[in-house]
């Protein structure tokens, strides 16, 4: 998932002029709808990284106030969120757990809910769900769980997946509602036996952007692909590198930029060794972490996401579409709900470098088709994946829960 920062600015809303018949005079104000009652929500998050889930949390922090919702955030790990989110520092605190089963901070969070006069809790990870369940029991507050990715397939570490799965199941017995970011995740939660009446699918959304000028590149022969992510095993960079080794033979005018930090130094060393083994040094460049992802992404002809598994609804895909950058991705869980094969980009089989290489070769075979994909990408984002709509629907869930209390 992607490291985006407050530099990813939304386009300001356009003002609209009203005709005389649309203007309300002072005597008609009694017919205006009342502003919804203010809701105070405490989000419990990990906060260690600043990737896809954290981007959702950040954008909810930006947009929920427009819905008369006051969001506050507690990070359960030391990490990047407080520095990177760009939210009011007074709205973000850190109460770091010493381990996954460190409950010593529950009392502190309970006290914080009283100081802020919180109406509702919103947890975003198995770790934070476990804490939310204890805080809710101590305070009587309702709580929501946000499913960003499939817990059973969130990493390559089987034991951690099982442990997180246990924490999630144990915690959700007491949750009042579940939000999933994709239809695939909603189906998964239903399969695990959760009440369909308590599950809402709210797709991720990102801010509207000024898109790239695709027609300006209509005669350009070289192609720049980019992978934008927190580079970790489940993102499939090894598959992408093997695909690039094949593409190099048929399309030497294609290069790859990798944008984002590695999860660990050890994994970085393994990936760089593979680059040398495949002799890709001339066409693959690693740019590391950047605070200005939009500028980096605007230089790309395609955003490539070769994930193996674990994608709820990738924020980086939505951010590429918002900029008019087509996407080449694998058919993993929520990704096909965003990218339609042959429309906003191309889809390949996961774990299959031959399938991915064929998709890349097809993609770079036509600039005219590429310009059409760019236009469709912008349209797809604006019609389906707005951050404003994500916040509106989330606020509606809050009010539905509180109304039922």
N, C-alpha and C positions, 0 to 999 in steps of 0.2 A: 504494500500500500504506500501512498505517496506522502512526501513531506512537503506540505504546503503551509505557508505562513500568512500572516496578515497582509503581505504584499500582494496576495491574490485578491484584488479589490473587486467587489461587485460593481456593475454599472449602476449609477444612481437612478432611482425611479424617475420616469418622465412625468412632468406636470401636464395636466390636461385642462384645457380651457372649457368652461361650461357656458352654454347658451343662457340667455335671460330666463327661459322657461325652466332651466335646471337649477337656478340659484334659489336657495332657501332664504326667505327674509326672516327677521328676528322672531316674528310671531309664529313661524312654522317649525321652530326648533323642537317643539314638543313631539313632533312626529319622527324625530331621528331615533335610531335604535340606541339603547344604552350601551356604554362600553362594558364588555364582559368584566366580571369581577376578577381582581388581580389574584394570581396564583403564585405561590413561592415554592420552588422546586429545588431540592438538593440532589445533584448528580454525583454518584459515587463511581469513580473511574480509576483505572490503573495509573495512567499518566506517565508511564515509563518512556514510551516511544512517542513519536508524533507522526503516525501513519494514518491509514484509512479511518479506523474507528475514532481516533482523536480528531480527525477533520470533521466528522459528523458532530461530535461533541462541541467543537469550536463553532461550527455554523449554527447549531442550536443556541449556543451562547450569544451569537450575533442576532439571530432572528426571532427567538422567543419573546424578547421584550416588545416586539411589534404586535404580538398576540396578547399583550398584557400579562405575560408570564415573567417572573423574576427568577432567573437561574443562578444557582450557586454551585460550585464544584469542589469536591474533596478528592485529592489524589492519594491513592493508597500505596504508591511507590514513589520514590525519588526519581525524577526524570525530566523530560523535555517539555511536558505540557505547560507548566506555569510560564516558562520562558517564551514558548513559541505561539501560544494561543492568541495573544494580543487582546485578551479580555481584561476588564478592570481587575487589577491585582487584589482588590478587596473582595472580589467574588470567587477567588481561587485560593484554596489552602492545601497544605500537604500534611497528612497524618500517615506517615509511612509504617506499614506493617513489617515486622521483623521476619515473618514467615507466612505461609499460606493460612495457617491456623492460629495466627496471633490475633486474639480478640480483645487485647488490652485497650485498643482505641475505640471500642464500641461506646464506652461511657463518654468519651470526649465528643464523639459524633452526636450522641443523644443530647449532650449539653448544647452543641452547636445548633441542632434543630430547634431548641427552645429559644436560643438567642436570636436566630433569624426568623423565628415563628413560621417554620416550614409547614406546608400543607401536604407535601407528597415527596417520596423518594424515587429516584430513577437510577437504576444500576445498569452497568454496561458490560460487565465481564463476570465469569463465574466467581472470581475472587470477591468482586464488589457485591455480587448477588448474595453471597454468604453473609457478608457484613450487613447488607441491607435487611436481610431477614431477621437478624438479631436486633437491629435498631428499630425496625418496625414493631417487633414484639414488645420492646421496652417502651415505645412511645404511642403505640396504637395507630401510627401513620400508615396509610396505604402505600404500596410501592409497585413500580413498573420495572420489568426487565427488558432490555434492548438486545436482541440477538443480531450480532454483526457478522458472525461466521459460524459454521457448524462446529460445535465444541469437540465432537468426536474425531474431527479431521482438521484441527486447527494448526497442528504442527507435525513434524516427523517423529516426535518423541511419544511413543505409545503410552508409556506410564503417565506422562503429564496429561495426555488426552483423557485417559481413564480417570485420573484424579480430578480434572476440571469437569468431566462429565458427572462424576459423583457430586461435586459441589453444586453444580447447576441443578441436578435433580433434587437434591436435598433442600436447596433454597427455594425452588419454584413451587414447592408445596404450599407456601404461604403468600405467593405473589398475587396481586390483584389483577394484573394485566401483563401481556407479553406483546412487544413490538418486534416484528421481523423486518429486515431490510429488503427481502425478496420473497417471491412466491415459493421458490424452492425451499427456503428456510421455513416458511409457514407450513409447507407439506411435511417437512421433517419434524417439526414440533407436534403436529397432529399425529404423526406416526408414533411418537413417543407417548401419546395418550393425553396431551394437554387439551383443555376445553376450548373448542373452536370459538365459542362465544367470547372468550377472553384473549383472543389473538387477533391483532391487526397487522396487516402488511403495509408498511409505510416506506416506499422506495427512498433510497438516499437521494439527496439533491445537492447541487452546487450552484454558485452564483453565476448569473449571466455575464458573458464576456464579449468584448469586441473580437470577432473571429479573424483568423488569418485571411489574407487575400489569395485564395487558391489560384485564381486566373493569372496572377503575377508569375506563377511558376509553370505555366502551361508548357513552355519550351525548355524547361530545365531537364537535363539528362541524368544528373546524379540524384541519388536518393539517400536520405538520412532517416534511419529508423531509430527509435529511442525506447529504452526500457526505463521506466520511472517507478521506483519502488524502494522499500526497505528490503535489501537484498538478503534473502534467507532461503533455505532449501526448498520450501514449498512453492516459491515463486518460479522455479523451473529455468533458471538462467543457464544451466548446463545444457538443457534441451535446445534453448535458443542458440547457444554457441555452436552446437553440433549442426543445427540448421544453417547457420551462417557459413560454416565450412562448406556445405553443399552449394549454397547460393553463390559463394565466391567463384565457383567454377563456371556458372552460367550467367551471372550478373555481377561482374567485377566493379560496377559503378554504384554498389550499395554498401553503405557503412552503418555501423551501429554505435550509438552513444548510450552508455549506461549511467543513469543519473540517480544517485541515492547512496546512502551509507550501507555498509555491510553489517549484518547482525553481530558478527564476531570477527576478530582478526584471523582466527583459524580458518573460518569459512572463506574469507577474502583470499587467503593464501592458496587454498584449494582451487578456487575459481581462476585466479591468475595463472596457476600452473596449467590448467586446462587450456587457457588462451594460448599459452606458449606451445603446448602439445599440438594444438590444431593449427598453429601458425597463423593466428588471426591478429597479431599485433598491429598490422597496417590498417585494418578496417574496423577494429573494436577499440573504443576509447572509454575510459572510466573517469567520470567527472566528480564523483563523490557527492557529498551532501551540498545542497544549495538552498538558500533562503528565497530565491526567486525562480521557482519552478515554472511559472507562466512564461517568462522570457525564454527559458531553456526549451520549453515545450513548443513554443511558436516556431522554432527553427526546425522542427521535425516534420517529416512527410507522413509518418505513421507512428503511433504509440503501440508498442508490442508488449503484451502481457501473456507470457507462456506458462501461467500457473498450472501446477499439478493438481491442486485441490484447495479447499478451504476458502473459496471466495463467496462471500454473501452477496454483495453488490459493490464491486470495486470502485472506490471514489476516483481513482486515477483515470478510469475509463470515462466516467462522467465529465471530468475536468478536461480531458482531451476532446470530447464531443463539443463541449461548450466553446472551445477555441476553434472548432472546425478541423481538428486533426483526426483523420480516420484511424481506426483501431484494428490491429491484427491480434487476435486473442485465442485462447483455447476454450473449448466448450465445457466450461467448468461452472456448475451450479448456477449462480445468479447472472453470470456474464452474458449468456444468450438472451436474457430478458432485457438487456440494454442494447447490445449490438446485433443487428440482423445481418446474417451472412449475405454479402454481396450488396448491401445497402449502405450502412455506415462504416463498413469494413469487411474483414474476412475472418472466419472461424476455422480453427484447426483442431485436430484430436490432441488431447493432453498426453504428455509423455512420448510423443511421436515426432522426432526431428524431421522425418521425411514429409509428414503431413504439414508441419509448420514451414518447411522449406518450400513446398509447393504453393502454399498460401502466399508466402513472400514473393516468390517468382511471378505468380499471377498478379499480385498487387502492383508490382513495379513494371508491368508490361504495358500499361496504358495511363498516360497523364490525363487524358480526357475523362476516363472513368474515375480517376482519382479526384478531379475537381467536383464531379457529381457527388462522390462520397463525402467530400468536405461539406458541401451544402446540406446534404441529408443529415450529417452529424449535428450541425447547428440546430436544424429543425427538430431533430429527435430530442436534444437536450431541452430546448425551450418548451416543448409541448409535454414532456413527461417527467423531467428530473430537475425541477426548480427547488432551490433551498428554501424559498418562501413557502412553497406548498408543503414541503417536509415539515417545517416548523408549525404551519397552520394545522396540519393533521395531528401532529404530536400534541399540540395544545388542546385539540378537541378530545383526545384520549384522556388527558389530565382531567378536563372538566366532566367528562362522562363518568370517570371513576369517583370524583368528589361528589357528584350529584347523587351517586348511588349509596354513599356512606350514611 
